[in-house]
Amino acid sequence: MASDSAQASPRTRGEKLVTCGWLALAVAIPISCIFSSEPFNFSACLAALSLITLCAAFACWPKLFIAPIDYKHLCDTVPRKSQIAMSLFVGLTVLRGFVELMA
């Protein structure tokens, strides 16, 4: 697997910085929701969860923001964790769409 060998190489300082930035954003989203004065809203909760999973996907794949993108082999270079997080993001976004349609 190409994605496993990509994860084996040590991360550069820039990659660590990008990962920390996305993780900080993923932590800030629920904290801001907790301290918000808005009442509990299921749709807003799903939106926050989908944003958190998107942040996790980018945190697992910091080379996306640092290195040039090889579009021919893009699917081969995406790490497995990032694929899972992106799938969750799409699923939660679709679920939120259904919730909005039903409301």
PyMOL commands that set and color helices and strands:
alter all, ss='L'
color gray80, all
select helices_A, chain A and resi 2-8+13-34+42-60+63-66+71-77+80-102
alter helices_A, ss='H'
color red, helices_A
deselect
rebuild
show_as cartoon
